Amino acid sequence: MNYSMIRYILFRLLRIVGLLFLLPLLVALIYKEYDSAGVFLVLSAVSLLFGYIGSYKKPKSRVIYAKEGFAITAVAWFVMSLMGALPFVITGTIPSYVDALFETVSGLTTTGGSILTSLDGIEYSVQFWRTFTHWIGGMGVLVFLLAVVPLADGYSMHLMRAESPGPVVGKIVPKVKDTAKILYLIYLGITLSEIICLIITGVPVYDAITISFSTVGTGGFAVTPNGINDYSTASQSVIILFMALCGVNFTVYYFLLHKKPKEAFAIEEVKYYFIVMFVAAGLISINIYRAGVLDSGRMSFHHALFAVTSVMTTTGFGTLDFDKWPMFSKMILCILSLVGACAGSTGGGFKFSRALITVRNVRNELNFLVHPKAIKRVYMDGHTVEGTTVKSVSAYLGLYVLTFIFSTIVVSLDNFDFQTTVTSVAATLNNIGPGLGMVGPMGNYSQFSVLSKFVLMFDMLAGRLELLPIFIVIKLKTWKR
C-alpha cells in the first residue's frame, strides 16, 4: 500500500475543499449574511492551510494500483462528508452533527434524502452549500482532482474506475487527465444551459442556480418549502429535460460534440433508457387519470413523466405526492428506482447496462440448459461483453442484495411500517432520496434513530461508489503493506 500517495492525494483534496467553501462565502457576502460568511471564510482558510502543509512533501512513488485507488476513493468521500457537515453545525442550521453529516452525505452522494422538516429560515449561503454538494458529488470530486493534479496517467485510471458509476469505465481520450477535463466541461456546459433555460421560464436567478445544481447532479434538494411545485409548468418541463439528459451516459455527449452520431446512437442502454421512460410515463399517466388523481390527460402525463424521470435518474424531485397514487403507479416507480439511470451518468441505481447484461446472461444460461453444447455470448453495443465484466456484474448483484437485506434488518429495529423501512433502504442505497410512507416525497428521515441514520449513510456512500470501494476499505487486509 502506497501510504504516502494516499496522504498526498487526500491533502490535495483538502485544498480543493477549501476553494469550494469560497463560493458559499461569496453568496453570504451578496446577501449580507456576515456571520455565515465568517464561518465559510474560516473553514476555507483552515482547509487550505492544512491542505498545503499536508501535500507540501511530494511522495517518492506516485504509483497507484487498484487497491490504492479504491482506498483513496472511499476515504476521500469520508473526509469530504466530515468537512462538508461543519457549515451546517457551526451556523446552527442543523445543531446535531449526526444530522448534519446525514444531510451532507445525502448531498454529496446525490441522494437528496433530508432530515430537515422545514426550509424556512435557512440562510441563502447555507442553502447554496446544501445544493452545491449535489453538484460536487454528481461528477465526483476525484474526477475533478484528476483534471487538475498531475498523476501517473497509467495509474490514475484506478481512481476514475473506483469513483465513476457503471460496470465498465474507460478513457474517452488516451489520457485520463484529458478525459476528466472533457467530462467536467460537458458537466459545466449542461449546468449553465439549464440555468439559462430556467431563468428564461421565469425562475429567479438564485433558484435557477441551486435547482440546476440539484438537477444536473441528480440530487433533489429544493430551496423552497413546496419544492418544484412552486414553479411553472414550463420550468418543470425544463427540469424534466435536464434530469433525463443527466441520466444519459456522458460518452454520448462527447461523440455528439465530435460529430460522431453513429457511435453515440450505437449505445444500447441509452435507447432502452428512453423507451422505458416514456412507456412507464404513459402507463402511469393513464392509471392516475383513470383513478381521478388529475382531471386532465395532458397534466397527468406531465406529472407522470416528471415522477418517472425523477425516479429513474434518482434525482428525487417531486411535483405531486406519488405516495398517494394508485398501487400500480407506485410499483412501477419502485421498480424503476432500483434500475436507475445509465452507466457513466450522474444518476444512481443498479444501472441500465448492468440490467441488460444480467437479463442477457440469464437468457444465455436458460438456452444452455436446452442446448448444452451451444456457445452463447453476451453482447452489448454490437460487441462481446468480456467474461470478467459479466462475472463482476453478478458479484455486484450479490453484494447489492446482501447489503440491502442487512440494512433493512438493522433499520427495522426502529419499528416503523414495512414500506417506510424497505423503501428507506432502497432510496438510500440507490441514491434516490424519497421513498414511500414516512420517507415519501413530502416526508423526511428526521425520525430515524442514530443507528439507522449511520446505516443509511453507509448505504448512500456504498450506492454512490458502486459498493466495492466501501467494502474494500473496511477490509483489514487492504491496509497491509
Buried (B, 14 or more C-beta within 10 A) or exposed (E): EBEBBBBBBBBBBBBBBBEBBEBBBEBBBEBEBEEBBBBBBBBBEBBBEBBBEBBEEEBEEBBBEBBBBBBBBBBBBBBBBEBBBBBBBBBEBBEBEBBBBBBBBBBBBBBBBBBBEEBEEBBBBBBBBBBBBBBBBBBBBBBBBBBEBEBEBEBBBBBBBBBBBBBBBEBBEEBBBBBBBBBBBBBEEBBEBBBEBBBEBEBBEBBBBBBBBBBBBBBBBBBBEEBBBEBEBEBBBBBBBBBBBBBBBBBBBBBBEEEEEEBBEBBBBBEBBBEBBBEBBBBBBBBBBEBEBBEEEEBBBBBBBBBBBBBBBBBBBBBBBBBBBBEBBBEBBBEBBBBBBBBBBBBBBBBBBBBBBBEBBEEBEEEEEEEEEEEBEBBBEEEEBEEEBBEBBBEBBEBBEEBBEBBBEBBBEBEBEEBBBBBBBBBBBBBBBBBBBBBBBBBBBBBBEEEBBBBBBBBBBBBBBBBBBBBBBEEEEBEEE
